[in-house]
Amino acid sequence: MPDSLLQRHRAVLPTWISLYYDDPIQIVRGDGRYVFDANGQRYLDFFGGILTTMVGHAIPEVVDAIANQAGRIIHSSTLYLIEPMIELAERLAARSGIPDAKVFFTTSGTEANDAALLLASTYRRSNQVIAIKNSYHGRSFTQISVTGNRNWSPSSYSPLSVSWLQGGSRLRGPLAGLSDEEYVARGKADLEDVLMTTTSGDVAAIIAEPIQGVGGFCLPPDGYFGQLQEILAPHGILYISDEVQTGFGRTGEHFWGYEAQGVQPDMITFAKGVGNGMALAGVIARAEIMDSLGASSISTFGGSPVAASAGVATFDYLMKHDLQQNALLRGAELRRALEEAASHNSSIGEVRGKGLMLGVEFVEGAGKDPAPKLANEALERAKAHGLLIGKGGLFGNVLRIAPPLSVTQEEMVEAIAVFKDVLGGSQS
């Protein structure tokens, strides 16, 4: 990126807006699973704008839907009927698994989670919420209060009364070395203790990611949250599944991440890939919960005609090309390659995740100490080889790998060759 553009960025934008790479790049064009920077350099995109370009760049069906709608009307607001918004709501409600579902559209995952907690606290008449350590749910004042990662929680003030359940890494800390059965037993005991000791009993909801995104793609055993819901349900506590990163088939196994957990959610929040890059998100809820607000509300930009048209086209493309199955197959290929690399590299503590949502955690020393420097070096080396990936985790030591769900087998072979070079050589 030209120095002048970087200097202009630093002059007028906050210091806390992160930029990847020692030499940041400006992405100016995309084609399928590839992007191009301002210098014409081509990269294979395996992060998709943070898991957002779900079906690929410049996909004709999505581009045409956006252009056609923009040529008619771009904006009207929810004060008027919006056919694409209704069409997308019908598709999402039908696939949600929530009986009698209704949908409210927003512009970001943060706002979707805000709406879900507003609905929960109103419906339950309580501001008490249970959240999971190492989680991330957004950057707003409300959402940082349920985000269990100090790197993303700049303030301790909160409009909610939050109690925390153990979650996160199974390499270190209280969850290290536990079998799946021990993990579940610990979680259930932890929840029962929290309900008895840190709440007044009338908790509104629990909010949980099936796989922790910003937290470094950490995940519990399958069925874990279903076991917790059995404890929550008798108290009337609502279950909010944050599917901002796990939704729409990314895990390969299911359309929603919650389906591997044996959970019946009361609400689902979604964002990221739903509009393939357009500002689109929302919450799906049981009708009695969605309709529980006692005041009027609107969304000026949520579910706009252009964004919703992109959402309908993206959803239809996803289903027509069975991209969930593609995520399962391509994800299995990638995971085998990453695990093979890890077997020859003692600096890799764990490969984890599902489908096309895989994390590689870097460690050093016998104690599995986090190694953020090694992760950053791998990020830079991948870029030098023409591959863009992400980074996360509590210590910034986890590579986050999440290509568009349309990635081809040939493109996966290309990426695996890069990973072999990037991950195969270092030893701690």
N, C-alpha and C positions, 0 to 999 in steps of 0.2 A: 504493500500500500504506500502511496506517495507520502513522504514525511509531512507535507503540508496538510494532508487530510488528517493524519494522526494528531498533528499539532492543533488543528481546528477542533477535533473531537475532544481533546484534553482541555481546551480553553472554555468550551461551552457546555460540556456534559459532566455529570457527577463523577468523582473519583471512584465511587463504589459500583459503577457499571464496569463489569469485568470484560476484558478483551483477551482472547486466546492468543498464544504464541508470542515469542520474543519479537518477532516481526509480524504484527497483525496484518491480516489480509482483508481486502474488500471483495466480496462476492458480487459479481455483476450479472451473471447469467447462469441458468441451469438447464439441463437436458436429461430427463430420465433420472438416473442415479448419479449423474455427474454435475459438477458446478465449475465455473470458471472465474478466476479473479481478474482484477483490473489490468494485470499484465498478460492475460491470455493463458495463464497456467491452468491446466485441467486437474481436477481432484475428483476421486471417487468419494461420494458423500455418504459416510456411515454414521452420521449423527442427525441429519435431517432437520437442522434448525431447532435442535433439542426435541427430537421425536415428533416433529410437527409436519414435515413434508411427507405424509404417510404413504401416498401412492406414487410419489416421484415429482420431479420438476417439469414444468411445462407440459403436463399431460393434456392432450388436445381436448378430451371430453370435459375436463375441469375448466380449462382456459376458455373454451367456447361457451360454457354455461355462465361464466363470469362476464364475458364480453357481451353476450346476448342480453343478459339482465341489465348490465350497465347502460346498454344502448336504449333501454326502455325507461327505467327509473332506478336510481341508485339508493335513494333513501325516502322513507315515509314515516318511520317510527311505529311502535306497537299501538299507537292510537288508531291505526287503520288495519284492515285485514291484509295479511301478507301471505300469499299462497305458497311460495317456497318454504317459508318458516313452518307453515302448517304441514306441508308434505314431509319435511324433515322430522318434525315432531312425531308424526304418525309412524315413520320408519323406526325412530329410536324407541318410542314407547312399545312398539311391537317386539323389539329385540331386547328390551330391558330385563325381562323376567319379573318385573314388578306388576302385580295385578292392578288394574284400573289406573294406569300410569298417566301422569301429565308431565309436560316439559316446560321449563322456563329457560329462555336463552339469555346468555350474557356475552361478554367479549373476551373473557380470559378465565383460566382455571382458578385464579385467585378470587375473582368475582363469583364464580360458580360455587366455590366452597363457602364464601360469605353468605350467599343466598341459602345454601343448605343449612348452615348453622342458625341463620335467622329463622328459617322454617322450623327447625328442631326446637329452638328455645321458645318460640311462640306457641307451637303445638303442645309442648310439655310444660310450659310456664316455668321454665328453669334456665339459668345461664350456666349450669354445671355441665362440663363436657369431659369425656375421657379421650386422651390422645396417646400416641405411641412414641416412645423415644426414638430418635434418629429420623423422624418423619420430616416431610416438607409439604406444606399445603398452600403456600403463596406468600406474597410480600406485603399485603395490607395489614393494617393495625390489628384486625381481628385474626388474620391467619398466622401472623408471627406468634400469636399466643398459643396456637396449637401445633407449632413447628418445633420439633424436638431436636434441633440442630443449632448450636450456638452461633455457627458461622452465618446463619440466615435469620437470626433473632436479635436485632439491634436494640430492642427495648424490652424491659421487664414489665411494663404496664400492660394491662389487659382488660377488655370488657367482659371476659369470660372467667369463670372459676374452673381451672383445668387440673385434672388429676392424670398422672402419667403411668402407663404400663411399659414394662421392659420390652425393648425391641432393638433391632440393629444387628451388628456384627456377631457372627458365631465363631470368629477367630480369637477374640479377646473379650474380656469383661465377663459379666454374670452368665452369658449364654455360651461361653467357650466350652467346647468339648461335650456338650449335652447331646444325647441321642434325640431323635424326633419325639419319642415318647416322653422323655424327660423334659424337653422343651415345652410340650403341651401341658404337662402336669405343672410345671413352674408357672406358665402363663395363667392357668386357671386359678392357682393359689394366689398369684399376684393380684388378679382381678378381684377375687373375693375379699382379699385384704384391703384393697383400695376402696371398694364399696363400703366396707365397714369403718374405715379409719379416716379417709380424706374427703368424703362427701357427706351430705346430709340425707342422702338416700334418693332424692328425686332428680336423678341425673337425666339430662335431656337426650344425650346421644354419645355414641363413640364414633370417631372418624378415623379411618385407617386406609392406607394404601395396600393393595394386595402384594405389590413389590415396591419397595421404597426407591423412588426415582433419584432425587438429588442425594439421598442417603447412600448411594453407591450400589443400587440394585440388590439390596439385602432383602431376604424373604424368609418367612417362617415355613414350617412343614405344611403340606397340603392338609386342609381340614382344620387348621389351627383356629382361625377366626370363627368357624362354625361351632367349635367347642366353647369359645368365649360367648357366642350369641346365646347358647343354651343357658348360660348364667344371667345374661342381660335381659332376655325376653320376659321372664316373670316380673321384672321390675318395670316393664314398659319402656325400657331404654332403646331408642332408635339406633339403627345401624346405617351409617353413611359410608359407602364405598367410594373412595377417591380414585377414579379410573382415568384421571387426566393423562397418565402415561401408559397405563396397562390396557386401555380399552381398544375395541375395534379389531381384535384378533392378533394383537402384537405378540402375545405369549404363545401363539400357535395352537395351544390346547383348546382354548375357548374364545368366544367373542369378548367376554368380560373377564378380568382377572379374578373377580370374586367367585366365579363358578368353580374354581379349583379348591375353594375354601369351605364349601358346604354351607354357604351363607344365603339367607334370604334378605337382601338389603331393603331398607325402607326408602333409601335415596341413593342415587348414583350421580356423581359429578363427572363431567367429561370436558375436554378441551383439546389442546394440541392438534392431533391429526384430523379432527372432525371436519375441518374446512380446508385441509391440505395447505395451510399457511395463511388463510384468511382469519381475521380476528373473530373467532366464533367459539363458544363454549356454552355450558348450561348445567342444569340439574334436572334429573328425572325423579319424581316422587309419587307415592301413593296419593290419589286425588284428595283424600281427606286432609293429608298433611299439606299438600300444595295449596289447597283452598283455605287454609287456616288463618291466613293473615286477615286482620280486621280492618285494614286500611287499604286505600288504593295504591297501586304502584304501576310503573311502566319500565321499559328499557329503551332508551333513545336509540342505541346502536345494536343491542343484542338481537340476533335473528334478523338483521337487515336483509333486504331483498337480495343484494349481491352476495353477502356472506352465506346466507341460507341456500342460495342457488349453488354455490360452490360446495356446500355441505351435502346437498342432494346428489350432485354429480360424483362427489368423492365416495359417498356411501354406495351408490349404484356401481361404481367402478370396482370398489372393494369386493362387493358381492359377486359381480359378473365374472371377475377373474380369480375368485376363490383365494384371496390373498392371505386369509388366515392359514390355509393349508400350505401356502408358499412359505409363510413365516415359520411354520413347523419344520418343513423340510430344509430350508436354507439355514435356519437356526441350528438344526442338528449338525449340519455340515460344519458350520462355524465353531460350534462348541467342541466338536471332536478335535478340530485343529488347535483351538486355544488350550484345551486340556493336554494335547500332545506337547505343545510348547511349554506349558507349565511343568510337565514331567522332567524337562531338561533345564529348568531355570528355577533355582531355589529362591529367587527374589519374588516369585509369584506365589502368594499365599493361598489364593483361592480363585477359581473360575466359577461364576454363579449366574443365575437368572433363568429365563425361559424364552423360547422362541427367538425373536429378533430383539431381545432386551437382555444383553449379556454384559457382565462386569468382570474385570480382571483386577484383583487387588494386589498391590505391590507391598512387600514387607522386607524387613532386614533383621538379621539376628535370629537366634533360636526362639526368642520370646515373641516372634511375630509382630515386632514393632512396625508401625506404619511407615512407609517410605514414599512420601509425596514427591521428593526429588526424582526418584526413579520413574514414577508415573508421568511426571512432567517431561522428562527426557524421552520417554516412549511416545508421548503425544507429539513432541517436536519431530522425532524421527519418522513417525507415520506421515506427518505433513510433508516432510522432505521426500518421502516415497510416493506422494500423491494421494494420500488417504486422510480424510478428515474424520476424527472420532471425538468423543467428549471425555470429561473428567468430573469426578464427584467424590462422595464419601465424606464422612465427618472430618477426615484429615487430608482430603484432597489427594488420596493415594489410590483411587480406583479409576480405571479406564471404563468409560461408558460407551458401549457399542450398540447402535440402534439404527440400522439403515432403513430406508423406505421398505414397506412390506412387499413392494413389487420387484425387489432386487432379483436379478437372474442368477442362474447357476454359474454362468461364465463370469459375471461380476464378482460372485462369491469366490471363485477360484483366484481371481485377480487380487482380491482383498486378503485371502488366506496367504498368498505368496508374500505380501507385505508384512503381515503379522509374523510370519516365520522369520523374516529378517529383523523385525523390530523387537520381538520377544525372545528370540532363540539364543541370543548370545550372552546376556548378562548373568552373572552369578553373584550372590551376596557373600 
